[in-house]
């Protein structure tokens, strides 16, 4: 079942950057994310709950792209 909170995630392990796309189309990069966090994120049944508990407010981030609001 797709997440309603997280559209897609990707990780660049060499840079330790986790990219997250949200349903709004906004794209954020989170810095210094351990590969284990990404693997657990991918495996989580609820991407939104995992994001809120283990990513948001834990890592420095930057807005990469602003999406269209519906």
Predicted model as a PDB file, atoms N, CA, C, CB and O in Angstrom, pLDDT in the B-factor column:
MODEL        1                                                                  
ATOM      1  N   UNK A   1       0.838  -1.178   0.000  1.00 46.00           N  
ATOM      2  CA  UNK A   1       0.000   0.000   0.000  1.00 46.00           C  
ATOM      3  C   UNK A   1       0.884   1.243   0.000  1.00 46.00           C  
ATOM      4  CB  UNK A   1      -0.954  -0.003   1.215  1.00 46.00           C  
ATOM      5  O   UNK A   1       1.759   1.352   0.859  1.00 46.00           O  
ATOM      6  N   UNK A   2       0.699   2.176  -0.914  1.00 55.00           N  
ATOM      7  CA  UNK A   2       1.525   3.372  -0.955  1.00 55.00           C  
ATOM      8  C   UNK A   2       1.249   4.277   0.236  1.00 55.00           C  
ATOM      9  CB  UNK A   2       1.292   4.129  -2.250  1.00 55.00           C  
ATOM     10  O   UNK A   2       0.154   4.293   0.798  1.00 55.00           O  
ATOM     11  N   UNK A   3       2.270   5.022   0.597  1.00 67.00           N  
ATOM     12  CA  UNK A   3       2.146   5.958   1.711  1.00 67.00           C  
ATOM     13  C   UNK A   3       1.402   7.201   1.273  1.00 67.00           C  
ATOM     14  CB  UNK A   3       3.524   6.332   2.264  1.00 67.00           C  
ATOM     15  O   UNK A   3       1.562   7.665   0.144  1.00 67.00           O  
ATOM     16  N   UNK A   4       0.585   7.743   2.170  1.00 80.00           N  
ATOM     17  CA  UNK A   4      -0.088   9.010   1.879  1.00 80.00           C  
ATOM     18  C   UNK A   4       0.769  10.183   2.321  1.00 80.00           C  
ATOM     19  CB  UNK A   4      -1.460   9.067   2.567  1.00 80.00           C  
ATOM     20  O   UNK A   4       0.503  11.323   1.941  1.00 80.00           O  
ATOM     21  N   UNK A   5       1.818   9.911   3.138  1.00 89.00           N  
ATOM     22  CA  UNK A   5       2.670  10.982   3.654  1.00 89.00           C  
ATOM     23  C   UNK A   5       3.971  11.125   2.873  1.00 89.00           C  
ATOM     24  CB  UNK A   5       2.980  10.733   5.112  1.00 89.00           C  
ATOM     25  O   UNK A   5       4.513  12.225   2.767  1.00 89.00           O  
ATOM     26  N   UNK A   6       4.473  10.032   2.330  1.00 94.00           N  
ATOM     27  CA  UNK A   6       5.757  10.024   1.629  1.00 94.00           C  
ATOM     28  C   UNK A   6       5.530   9.435   0.244  1.00 94.00           C  
ATOM     29  CB  UNK A   6       6.843   9.210   2.421  1.00 94.00           C  
ATOM     30  O   UNK A   6       5.035   8.315   0.116  1.00 94.00           O  
ATOM     31  N   UNK A   7       5.886  10.174  -0.780  1.00 93.00           N  
ATOM     32  CA  UNK A   7       5.699   9.703  -2.154  1.00 93.00           C  
ATOM     33  C   UNK A   7       6.814   8.737  -2.575  1.00 93.00           C  
ATOM     34  CB  UNK A   7       5.647  10.898  -3.119  1.00 93.00           C  
ATOM     35  O   UNK A   7       6.552   7.700  -3.185  1.00 93.00           O  
ATOM     36  N   UNK A   8       8.074   9.098  -2.235  1.00 94.00           N  
ATOM     37  CA  UNK A   8       9.219   8.294  -2.653  1.00 94.00           C  
ATOM     38  C   UNK A   8      10.411   8.650  -1.779  1.00 94.00           C  
ATOM     39  CB  UNK A   8       9.547   8.517  -4.160  1.00 94.00           C  
ATOM     40  O   UNK A   8      10.489   9.758  -1.249  1.00 94.00           O  
ATOM     41  N   UNK A   9      11.342   7.707  -1.629  1.00 96.00           N  
ATOM     42  CA  UNK A   9      12.591   7.972  -0.932  1.00 96.00           C  
ATOM     43  C   UNK A   9      13.741   7.366  -1.723  1.00 96.00           C  
ATOM     44  CB  UNK A   9      12.555   7.408   0.510  1.00 96.00           C  
ATOM     45  O   UNK A   9      13.561   6.403  -2.469  1.00 96.00           O  
ATOM     46  N   UNK A  10      14.911   7.938  -1.549  1.00 96.00           N  
ATOM     47  CA  UNK A  10      16.130   7.444  -2.181  1.00 96.00           C  
ATOM     48  C   UNK A  10      17.294   7.806  -1.282  1.00 96.00           C  
ATOM     49  CB  UNK A  10      16.319   8.036  -3.619  1.00 96.00           C  
ATOM     50  O   UNK A  10      17.242   8.812  -0.575  1.00 96.00           O  
ATOM     51  N   UNK A  11      18.333   7.007  -1.299  1.00 96.00           N  
ATOM     52  CA  UNK A  11      19.503   7.294  -0.478  1.00 96.00           C  
ATOM     53  C   UNK A  11      20.764   7.218  -1.332  1.00 96.00           C  
ATOM     54  CB  UNK A  11      19.593   6.314   0.712  1.00 96.00           C  
ATOM     55  O   UNK A  11      20.917   6.316  -2.155  1.00 96.00           O  
ATOM     56  N   UNK A  12      21.659   8.174  -1.125  1.00 95.00           N  
ATOM     57  CA  UNK A  12      22.996   8.136  -1.713  1.00 95.00           C  
ATOM     58  C   UNK A  12      23.946   7.802  -0.567  1.00 95.00           C  
ATOM     59  CB  UNK A  12      23.381   9.514  -2.426  1.00 95.00           C  
ATOM     60  O   UNK A  12      24.349   8.694   0.178  1.00 95.00           O  
ATOM     61  N   UNK A  13      24.313   6.516  -0.415  1.00 91.00           N  
ATOM     62  CA  UNK A  13      25.115   6.119   0.745  1.00 91.00           C  
ATOM     63  C   UNK A  13      26.507   6.744   0.769  1.00 91.00           C  
ATOM     64  CB  UNK A  13      25.246   4.625   0.777  1.00 91.00           C  
ATOM     65  O   UNK A  13      27.064   6.952   1.847  1.00 91.00           O  
ATOM     66  N   UNK A  14      27.073   7.043  -0.379  1.00 93.00           N  
ATOM     67  CA  UNK A  14      28.413   7.639  -0.388  1.00 93.00           C  
ATOM     68  C   UNK A  14      28.393   9.060   0.181  1.00 93.00           C  
ATOM     69  CB  UNK A  14      28.979   7.653  -1.819  1.00 93.00           C  
ATOM     70  O   UNK A  14      29.376   9.509   0.771  1.00 93.00           O  
ATOM     71  N   UNK A  15      27.275   9.764   0.004  1.00 95.00           N  
ATOM     72  CA  UNK A  15      27.131  11.130   0.543  1.00 95.00           C  
ATOM     73  C   UNK A  15      26.318  11.152   1.831  1.00 95.00           C  
ATOM     74  CB  UNK A  15      26.470  12.040  -0.492  1.00 95.00           C  
ATOM     75  O   UNK A  15      26.231  12.181   2.502  1.00 95.00           O  
ATOM     76  N   UNK A  16      25.715   9.997   2.177  1.00 96.00           N  
ATOM     77  CA  UNK A  16      24.840   9.873   3.357  1.00 96.00           C  
ATOM     78  C   UNK A  16      23.686  10.871   3.300  1.00 96.00           C  
ATOM     79  CB  UNK A  16      25.649  10.085   4.650  1.00 96.00           C  
ATOM     80  O   UNK A  16      23.355  11.533   4.284  1.00 96.00           O  
ATOM     81  N   UNK A  17      23.086  10.954   2.111  1.00 98.00           N  
ATOM     82  CA  UNK A  17      21.947  11.852   1.896  1.00 98.00           C  
ATOM     83  C   UNK A  17      20.712  11.028   1.597  1.00 98.00           C  
ATOM     84  CB  UNK A  17      22.227  12.852   0.741  1.00 98.00           C  
ATOM     85  O   UNK A  17      20.710  10.192   0.694  1.00 98.00           O  
ATOM     86  N   UNK A  18      19.669  11.270   2.358  1.00 98.00           N  
ATOM     87  CA  UNK A  18      18.366  10.655   2.128  1.00 98.00           C  
ATOM     88  C   UNK A  18      17.485  11.688   1.445  1.00 98.00           C  
ATOM     89  CB  UNK A  18      17.719  10.150   3.467  1.00 98.00           C  
ATOM     90  O   UNK A  18      17.289  12.783   1.972  1.00 98.00           O  
ATOM     91  N   UNK A  19      16.957  11.352   0.285  1.00 97.00           N  
ATOM     92  CA  UNK A  19      16.033  12.229  -0.431  1.00 97.00           C  
ATOM     93  C   UNK A  19      14.627  11.727  -0.205  1.00 97.00           C  
ATOM     94  CB  UNK A  19      16.362  12.290  -1.949  1.00 97.00           C  
ATOM     95  O   UNK A  19      14.368  10.525  -0.262  1.00 97.00           O  
ATOM     96  N   UNK A  20      13.717  12.654   0.053  1.00 97.00           N  
ATOM     97  CA  UNK A  20      12.313  12.302   0.279  1.00 97.00           C  
ATOM     98  C   UNK A  20      11.430  13.223  -0.544  1.00 97.00           C  
ATOM     99  CB  UNK A  20      11.947  12.395   1.787  1.00 97.00           C  
ATOM    100  O   UNK A  20      11.616  14.440  -0.556  1.00 97.00           O  
ATOM    101  N   UNK A  21      10.462  12.623  -1.235  1.00 96.00           N  
ATOM    102  CA  UNK A  21       9.471  13.365  -2.012  1.00 96.00           C  
ATOM    103  C   UNK A  21       8.122  13.187  -1.334  1.00 96.00           C  
ATOM    104  CB  UNK A  21       9.425  12.880  -3.507  1.00 96.00           C  
ATOM    105  O   UNK A  21       7.754  12.086  -0.925  1.00 96.00           O  
ATOM    106  N   UNK A  22       7.401  14.277  -1.224  1.00 95.00           N  
ATOM    107  CA  UNK A  22       6.114  14.274  -0.539  1.00 95.00           C  
ATOM    108  C   UNK A  22       4.989  14.402  -1.561  1.00 95.00           C  
ATOM    109  CB  UNK A  22       6.040  15.418   0.500  1.00 95.00           C  
ATOM    110  O   UNK A  22       5.232  14.845  -2.683  1.00 95.00           O  
ATOM    111  N   UNK A  23       3.754  14.021  -1.195  1.00 93.00           N  
ATOM    112  CA  UNK A  23       2.638  14.104  -2.140  1.00 93.00           C  
ATOM    113  C   UNK A  23       2.440  15.500  -2.735  1.00 93.00           C  
ATOM    114  CB  UNK A  23       1.370  13.675  -1.457  1.00 93.00           C  
ATOM    115  O   UNK A  23       1.909  15.629  -3.837  1.00 93.00           O  
ATOM    116  N   UNK A  24       2.858  16.533  -2.024  1.00 92.00           N  
ATOM    117  CA  UNK A  24       2.753  17.897  -2.550  1.00 92.00           C  
ATOM    118  C   UNK A  24       3.708  18.121  -3.712  1.00 92.00           C  
ATOM    119  CB  UNK A  24       3.032  18.915  -1.447  1.00 92.00           C  
ATOM    120  O   UNK A  24       3.572  19.096  -4.451  1.00 92.00           O  
ATOM    121  N   UNK A  25       4.687  17.210  -3.878  1.00 92.00           N  
ATOM    122  CA  UNK A  25       5.721  17.356  -4.882  1.00 92.00           C  
ATOM    123  C   UNK A  25       7.003  17.938  -4.326  1.00 92.00           C  
ATOM    124  CB  UNK A  25       5.227  18.209  -5.995  1.00 92.00           C  
ATOM    125  O   UNK A  25       8.022  17.970  -5.016  1.00 92.00           O  
ATOM    126  N   UNK A  26       6.965  18.407  -3.062  1.00 96.00           N  
ATOM    127  CA  UNK A  26       8.174  18.944  -2.441  1.00 96.00           C  
ATOM    128  C   UNK A  26       9.211  17.837  -2.282  1.00 96.00           C  
ATOM    129  CB  UNK A  26       7.850  19.585  -1.067  1.00 96.00           C  
ATOM    130  O   UNK A  26       8.876  16.691  -1.981  1.00 96.00           O  
ATOM    131  N   UNK A  27      10.479  18.202  -2.491  1.00 97.00           N  
ATOM    132  CA  UNK A  27      11.598  17.264  -2.423  1.00 97.00           C  
ATOM    133  C   UNK A  27      12.618  17.828  -1.441  1.00 97.00           C  
ATOM    134  CB  UNK A  27      12.242  17.025  -3.841  1.00 97.00           C  
ATOM    135  O   UNK A  27      13.094  18.952  -1.604  1.00 97.00           O  
ATOM    136  N   UNK A  28      12.945  17.048  -0.433  1.00 97.00           N  
ATOM    137  CA  UNK A  28      13.914  17.445   0.584  1.00 97.00           C  
ATOM    138  C   UNK A  28      15.057  16.450   0.629  1.00 97.00           C  
ATOM    139  CB  UNK A  28      13.246  17.556   1.964  1.00 97.00           C  
ATOM    140  O   UNK A  28      14.861  15.256   0.402  1.00 97.00           O  
ATOM    141  N   UNK A  29      16.258  16.946   0.926  1.00 98.00           N  
ATOM    142  CA  UNK A  29      17.415  16.103   1.201  1.00 98.00           C  
ATOM    143  C   UNK A  29      17.747  16.211   2.680  1.00 98.00           C  
ATOM    144  CB  UNK A  29      18.637  16.509   0.321  1.00 98.00           C  
ATOM    145  O   UNK A  29      17.816  17.310   3.231  1.00 98.00           O  
ATOM    146  N   UNK A  30      17.952  15.066   3.318  1.00 98.00           N  
ATOM    147  CA  UNK A  30      18.320  14.982   4.727  1.00 98.00           C  
ATOM    148  C   UNK A  30      19.769  14.505   4.789  1.00 98.00           C  
ATOM    149  CB  UNK A  30      17.357  14.016   5.526  1.00 98.00           C  
ATOM    150  O   UNK A  30      20.131  13.514   4.153  1.00 98.00           O  
ATOM    151  N   UNK A  31      20.600  15.217   5.561  1.00 98.00           N  
ATOM    152  CA  UNK A  31      22.045  14.986   5.575  1.00 98.00           C  
ATOM    153  C   UNK A  31      22.480  14.078   6.713  1.00 98.00           C  
ATOM    154  CB  UNK A  31      22.775  16.300   5.674  1.00 98.00           C  
ATOM    155  O   UNK A  31      21.851  14.031   7.771  1.00 98.00           O  
ATOM    156  N   UNK A  32      23.585  13.349   6.471  1.00 97.00           N  
ATOM    157  CA  UNK A  32      24.225  12.482   7.476  1.00 97.00           C  
ATOM    158  C   UNK A  32      23.309  11.380   7.977  1.00 97.00           C  
ATOM    159  CB  UNK A  32      24.690  13.309   8.649  1.00 97.00           C  
ATOM    160  O   UNK A  32      23.315  11.048   9.163  1.00 97.00           O  
ATOM    161  N   UNK A  33      22.519  10.811   7.067  1.00 97.00           N  
ATOM    162  CA  UNK A  33      21.604   9.721   7.422  1.00 97.00           C  
ATOM    163  C   UNK A  33      22.341   8.387   7.274  1.00 97.00           C  
ATOM    164  CB  UNK A  33      20.315   9.750   6.524  1.00 97.00           C  
ATOM    165  O   UNK A  33      22.888   8.072   6.217  1.00 97.00           O  
ATOM    166  N   UNK A  34      22.337   7.629   8.346  1.00 95.00           N  
ATOM    167  CA  UNK A  34      22.996   6.329   8.332  1.00 95.00           C  
ATOM    168  C   UNK A  34      22.270   5.383   7.373  1.00 95.00           C  
ATOM    169  CB  UNK A  34      23.044   5.728   9.756  1.00 95.00           C  
ATOM    170  O   UNK A  34      21.043   5.422   7.275  1.00 95.00           O  
ATOM    171  N   UNK A  35      23.019   4.537   6.668  1.00 93.00           N  
ATOM    172  CA  UNK A  35      22.375   3.577   5.750  1.00 93.00           C  
ATOM    173  C   UNK A  35      21.341   2.695   6.441  1.00 93.00           C  
ATOM    174  CB  UNK A  35      23.426   2.696   5.103  1.00 93.00           C  
ATOM    175  O   UNK A  35      20.355   2.291   5.825  1.00 93.00           O  
ATOM    176  N   UNK A  36      21.564   2.394   7.726  1.00 95.00           N  
ATOM    177  CA  UNK A  36      20.607   1.559   8.461  1.00 95.00           C  
ATOM    178  C   UNK A  36      19.259   2.255   8.614  1.00 95.00           C  
ATOM    179  CB  UNK A  36      21.165   1.200   9.841  1.00 95.00           C  
ATOM    180  O   UNK A  36      18.217   1.601   8.594  1.00 95.00           O  
ATOM    181  N   UNK A  37      19.274   3.566   8.764  1.00 96.00           N  
ATOM    182  CA  UNK A  37      18.028   4.323   8.859  1.00 96.00           C  
ATOM    183  C   UNK A  37      17.270   4.216   7.537  1.00 96.00           C  
ATOM    184  CB  UNK A  37      18.306   5.812   9.214  1.00 96.00           C  
ATOM    185  O   UNK A  37      16.059   3.994   7.527  1.00 96.00           O  
ATOM    186  N   UNK A  38      17.988   4.374   6.422  1.00 96.00           N  
ATOM    187  CA  UNK A  38      17.337   4.267   5.108  1.00 96.00           C  
ATOM    188  C   UNK A  38      16.738   2.880   4.913  1.00 96.00           C  
ATOM    189  CB  UNK A  38      18.341   4.570   3.978  1.00 96.00           C  
ATOM    190  O   UNK A  38      15.602   2.758   4.455  1.00 96.00           O  
ATOM    191  N   UNK A  39      17.484   1.838   5.254  1.00 96.00           N  
ATOM    192  CA  UNK A  39      16.982   0.470   5.060  1.00 96.00           C  
ATOM    193  C   UNK A  39      15.738   0.228   5.922  1.00 96.00           C  
ATOM    194  CB  UNK A  39      18.084  -0.570   5.406  1.00 96.00           C  
ATOM    195  O   UNK A  39      14.783  -0.405   5.471  1.00 96.00           O  
ATOM    196  N   UNK A  40      15.750   0.724   7.140  1.00 97.00           N  
ATOM    197  CA  UNK A  40      14.583   0.573   8.015  1.00 97.00           C  
ATOM    198  C   UNK A  40      13.405   1.385   7.479  1.00 97.00           C  
ATOM    199  CB  UNK A  40      14.924   1.013   9.457  1.00 97.00           C  
ATOM    200  O   UNK A  40      12.256   0.949   7.560  1.00 97.00           O  
ATOM    201  N   UNK A  41      13.693   2.561   6.934  1.00 97.00           N  
ATOM    202  CA  UNK A  41      12.657   3.407   6.335  1.00 97.00           C  
ATOM    203  C   UNK A  41      11.996   2.673   5.176  1.00 97.00           C  
ATOM    204  CB  UNK A  41      13.255   4.754   5.851  1.00 97.00           C  
ATOM    205  O   UNK A  41      10.769   2.630   5.079  1.00 97.00           O  
ATOM    206  N   UNK A  42      12.809   2.096   4.300  1.00 95.00           N  
ATOM    207  CA  UNK A  42      12.280   1.352   3.150  1.00 95.00           C  
ATOM    208  C   UNK A  42      11.390   0.196   3.598  1.00 95.00           C  
ATOM    209  CB  UNK A  42      13.429   0.820   2.284  1.00 95.00           C  
ATOM    210  O   UNK A  42      10.373  -0.092   2.966  1.00 95.00           O  
ATOM    211  N   UNK A  43      11.770  -0.456   4.676  1.00 96.00           N  
ATOM    212  CA  UNK A  43      11.046  -1.640   5.141  1.00 96.00           C  
ATOM    213  C   UNK A  43       9.832  -1.304   6.008  1.00 96.00           C  
ATOM    214  CB  UNK A  43      11.981  -2.531   5.915  1.00 96.00           C  
ATOM    215  O   UNK A  43       8.986  -2.168   6.244  1.00 96.00           O  
ATOM    216  N   UNK A  44       9.738  -0.082   6.476  1.00 96.00           N  
ATOM    217  CA  UNK A  44       8.659   0.292   7.394  1.00 96.00           C  
ATOM    218  C   UNK A  44       7.284   0.143   6.745  1.00 96.00           C  
ATOM    219  CB  UNK A  44       8.850   1.728   7.872  1.00 96.00           C  
ATOM    220  O   UNK A  44       7.090   0.509   5.586  1.00 96.00           O  
ATOM    221  N   UNK A  45       6.353  -0.389   7.493  1.00 94.00           N  
ATOM    222  CA  UNK A  45       4.989  -0.531   6.986  1.00 94.00           C  
ATOM    223  C   UNK A  45       4.322   0.829   6.835  1.00 94.00           C  
ATOM    224  CB  UNK A  45       4.160  -1.423   7.916  1.00 94.00           C  
ATOM    225  O   UNK A  45       3.558   1.051   5.895  1.00 94.00           O  
ATOM    226  N   UNK A  46       4.611   1.740   7.763  1.00 94.00           N  
ATOM    227  CA  UNK A  46       4.067   3.099   7.679  1.00 94.00           C  
ATOM    228  C   UNK A  46       5.227   4.063   7.475  1.00 94.00           C  
ATOM    229  CB  UNK A  46       3.245   3.470   8.965  1.00 94.00           C  
ATOM    230  O   UNK A  46       5.948   4.388   8.418  1.00 94.00           O  
ATOM    231  N   UNK A  47       5.399   4.513   6.248  1.00 95.00           N  
ATOM    232  CA  UNK A  47       6.484   5.449   5.934  1.00 95.00           C  
ATOM    233  C   UNK A  47       6.304   6.768   6.693  1.00 95.00           C  
ATOM    234  CB  UNK A  47       6.542   5.715   4.415  1.00 95.00           C  
ATOM    235  O   UNK A  47       7.280   7.352   7.163  1.00 95.00           O  
ATOM    236  N   UNK A  48       5.074   7.229   6.811  1.00 94.00           N  
ATOM    237  CA  UNK A  48       4.803   8.472   7.524  1.00 94.00           C  
ATOM    238  C   UNK A  48       5.177   8.388   8.992  1.00 94.00           C  
ATOM    239  CB  UNK A  48       3.351   8.836   7.393  1.00 94.00           C  
ATOM    240  O   UNK A  48       5.798   9.304   9.530  1.00 94.00           O  
ATOM    241  N   UNK A  49       4.803   7.298   9.640  1.00 95.00           N  
ATOM    242  CA  UNK A  49       5.144   7.129  11.054  1.00 95.00           C  
ATOM    243  C   UNK A  49       6.648   7.003  11.241  1.00 95.00           C  
ATOM    244  CB  UNK A  49       4.438   5.898  11.633  1.00 95.00           C  
ATOM    245  O   UNK A  49       7.207   7.560  12.185  1.00 95.00           O  
ATOM    246  N   UNK A  50       7.299   6.279  10.353  1.00 97.00           N  
ATOM    247  CA  UNK A  50       8.752   6.140  10.460  1.00 97.00           C  
ATOM    248  C   UNK A  50       9.419   7.499  10.276  1.00 97.00           C  
ATOM    249  CB  UNK A  50       9.287   5.129   9.417  1.00 97.00           C  
ATOM    250  O   UNK A  50      10.307   7.871  11.042  1.00 97.00           O  
ATOM    251  N   UNK A  51       8.988   8.234   9.258  1.00 97.00           N  
ATOM    252  CA  UNK A  51       9.549   9.554   8.997  1.00 97.00           C  
ATOM    253  C   UNK A  51       9.401  10.455  10.223  1.00 97.00           C  
ATOM    254  CB  UNK A  51       8.869  10.194   7.778  1.00 97.00           C  
ATOM    255  O   UNK A  51      10.360  11.106  10.638  1.00 97.00           O  
ATOM    256  N   UNK A  52       8.208  10.491  10.795  1.00 96.00           N  
ATOM    257  CA  UNK A  52       7.958  11.343  11.959  1.00 96.00           C  
ATOM    258  C   UNK A  52       8.783  10.920  13.174  1.00 96.00           C  
ATOM    259  CB  UNK A  52       6.480  11.319  12.310  1.00 96.00           C  
ATOM    260  O   UNK A  52       9.216  11.769  13.953  1.00 96.00           O  
ATOM    261  N   UNK A  53       9.001   9.635  13.341  1.00 96.00           N  
ATOM    262  CA  UNK A  53       9.714   9.143  14.514  1.00 96.00           C  
ATOM    263  C   UNK A  53      11.221   9.114  14.397  1.00 96.00           C  
ATOM    264  CB  UNK A  53       9.250   7.799  14.823  1.00 96.00           C  
ATOM    265  O   UNK A  53      11.923   9.230  15.402  1.00 96.00           O  
ATOM    266  N   UNK A  54      11.740   8.957  13.167  1.00 97.00           N  
ATOM    267  CA  UNK A  54      13.174   8.701  13.029  1.00 97.00           C  
ATOM    268  C   UNK A  54      13.924   9.626  12.072  1.00 97.00           C  
ATOM    269  CB  UNK A  54      13.365   7.318  12.583  1.00 97.00           C  
ATOM    270  O   UNK A  54      15.153   9.577  12.020  1.00 97.00           O  
ATOM    271  N   UNK A  55      13.221  10.462  11.319  1.00 97.00           N  
ATOM    272  CA  UNK A  55      13.904  11.326  10.342  1.00 97.00           C  
ATOM    273  C   UNK A  55      13.616  12.798  10.620  1.00 97.00           C  
ATOM    274  CB  UNK A  55      13.471  10.968   8.906  1.00 97.00           C  
ATOM    275  O   UNK A  55      14.534  13.582  10.858  1.00 97.00           O  
ATOM    276  N   UNK A  56      12.354  13.164  10.590  1.00 94.00           N  
ATOM    277  CA  UNK A  56      11.978  14.571  10.784  1.00 94.00           C  
ATOM    278  C   UNK A  56      12.501  15.073  12.130  1.00 94.00           C  
ATOM    279  CB  UNK A  56      10.436  14.743  10.707  1.00 94.00           C  
ATOM    280  O   UNK A  56      12.388  14.386  13.145  1.00 94.00           O  
ATOM    281  N   UNK A  57      13.056  16.239  12.129  1.00 93.00           N  
ATOM    282  CA  UNK A  57      13.607  16.892  13.315  1.00 93.00           C  
ATOM    283  C   UNK A  57      14.842  16.198  13.887  1.00 93.00           C  
ATOM    284  CB  UNK A  57      12.555  16.970  14.372  1.00 93.00           C  
ATOM    285  O   UNK A  57      15.316  16.573  14.959  1.00 93.00           O  
ATOM    286  N   UNK A  58      15.365  15.196  13.190  1.00 96.00           N  
ATOM    287  CA  UNK A  58      16.567  14.517  13.667  1.00 96.00           C  
ATOM    288  C   UNK A  58      17.783  14.850  12.816  1.00 96.00           C  
ATOM    289  CB  UNK A  58      16.348  13.017  13.683  1.00 96.00           C  
ATOM    290  O   UNK A  58      18.910  14.861  13.312  1.00 96.00           O  
ATOM    291  N   UNK A  59      17.556  15.123  11.528  1.00 97.00           N  
ATOM    292  CA  UNK A  59      18.645  15.388  10.604  1.00 97.00           C  
ATOM    293  C   UNK A  59      18.511  16.782  10.007  1.00 97.00           C  
ATOM    294  CB  UNK A  59      18.677  14.335   9.496  1.00 97.00           C  
ATOM    295  O   UNK A  59      17.407  17.298   9.836  1.00 97.00           O  
ATOM    296  N   UNK A  60      19.650  17.378   9.694  1.00 97.00           N  
ATOM    297  CA  UNK A  60      19.632  18.656   8.978  1.00 97.00           C  
ATOM    298  C   UNK A  60      19.089  18.380   7.582  1.00 97.00           C  
ATOM    299  CB  UNK A  60      21.070  19.319   8.919  1.00 97.00           C  
ATOM    300  O   UNK A  60      19.375  17.336   6.996  1.00 97.00           O  
ATOM    301  N   UNK A  61      18.307  19.312   7.051  1.00 97.00           N  
ATOM    302  CA  UNK A  61      17.684  19.106   5.749  1.00 97.00           C  
ATOM    303  C   UNK A  61      17.690  20.395   4.941  1.00 97.00           C  
ATOM    304  CB  UNK A  61      16.250  18.590   5.914  1.00 97.00           C  
ATOM    305  O   UNK A  61      17.925  21.487   5.457  1.00 97.00           O  
ATOM    306  N   UNK A  62      17.421  20.220   3.645  1.00 97.00           N  
ATOM    307  CA  UNK A  62      17.257  21.378   2.762  1.00 97.00           C  
ATOM    308  C   UNK A  62      16.197  21.052   1.732  1.00 97.00           C  
ATOM    309  CB  UNK A  62      18.599  21.765   2.070  1.00 97.00           C  
ATOM    310  O   UNK A  62      16.052  19.910   1.296  1.00 97.00           O  
ATOM    311  N   UNK A  63      15.460  22.084   1.355  1.00 97.00           N  
ATOM    312  CA  UNK A  63      14.453  21.949   0.304  1.00 97.00           C  
ATOM    313  C   UNK A  63      15.183  21.943  -1.029  1.00 97.00           C  
ATOM    314  CB  UNK A  63      13.384  23.104   0.366  1.00 97.00           C  
ATOM    315  O   UNK A  63      15.934  22.869  -1.336  1.00 97.00           O  
ATOM    316  N   UNK A  64      14.966  20.912  -1.811  1.00 96.00           N  
ATOM    317  CA  UNK A  64      15.614  20.775  -3.119  1.00 96.00           C  
ATOM    318  C   UNK A  64      14.679  21.305  -4.202  1.00 96.00           C  
ATOM    319  CB  UNK A  64      15.997  19.290  -3.403  1.00 96.00           C  
ATOM    320  O   UNK A  64      15.126  21.980  -5.130  1.00 96.00           O  
ATOM    321  N   UNK A  65      13.399  21.009  -4.092  1.00 95.00           N  
ATOM    322  CA  UNK A  65      12.440  21.448  -5.095  1.00 95.00           C  
ATOM    323  C   UNK A  65      11.050  21.583  -4.512  1.00 95.00           C  
ATOM    324  CB  UNK A  65      12.419  20.487  -6.260  1.00 95.00           C  
ATOM    325  O   UNK A  65      10.630  20.787  -3.672  1.00 95.00           O  
ATOM    326  N   UNK A  66      10.360  22.575  -4.960  1.00 93.00           N  
ATOM    327  CA  UNK A  66       8.983  22.831  -4.504  1.00 93.00           C  
ATOM    328  C   UNK A  66       8.034  22.235  -5.537  1.00 93.00           C  
ATOM    329  CB  UNK A  66       8.711  24.380  -4.305  1.00 93.00           C  
ATOM    330  O   UNK A  66       8.180  22.476  -6.735  1.00 93.00           O  
ATOM    331  N   UNK A  67       7.079  21.472  -5.076  1.00 84.00           N  
ATOM    332  CA  UNK A  67       6.109  20.852  -5.967  1.00 84.00           C  
ATOM    333  C   UNK A  67       4.874  21.703  -6.131  1.00 84.00           C  
ATOM    334  CB  UNK A  67       5.725  19.491  -5.457  1.00 84.00           C  
ATOM    335  O   UNK A  67       4.756  22.788  -5.562  1.00 84.00           O  
ATOM    336  N   UNK A  68       3.968  21.188  -6.915  1.00 70.00           N  
ATOM    337  CA  UNK A  68       2.688  21.867  -7.122  1.00 70.00           C  
ATOM    338  C   UNK A  68       1.711  21.413  -6.064  1.00 70.00           C  
ATOM    339  CB  UNK A  68       2.126  21.591  -8.535  1.00 70.00           C  
ATOM    340  O   UNK A  68       1.618  20.224  -5.758  1.00 70.00           O  
ATOM    341  N   UNK A  69       0.991  22.354  -5.512  1.00 55.00           N  
ATOM    342  CA  UNK A  69      -0.058  22.037  -4.528  1.00 55.00           C  
ATOM    343  C   UNK A  69      -1.355  21.781  -5.283  1.00 55.00           C  
ATOM    344  CB  UNK A  69      -0.239  23.200  -3.477  1.00 55.00           C  
ATOM    345  O   UNK A  69      -1.661  22.450  -6.269  1.00 55.00           O  
ATOM    346  N   UNK A  70      -2.091  20.822  -4.809  1.00 46.00           N  
ATOM    347  CA  UNK A  70      -3.378  20.471  -5.441  1.00 46.00           C  
ATOM    348  C   UNK A  70      -4.516  21.086  -4.679  1.00 46.00           C  
ATOM    349  CB  UNK A  70      -3.564  18.948  -5.519  1.00 46.00           C  
ATOM    350  O   UNK A  70      -5.676  20.908  -5.051  1.00 46.00           O  
TER     351      UNK A  70                                                      
ENDMDL                                                                          
END                                                                             
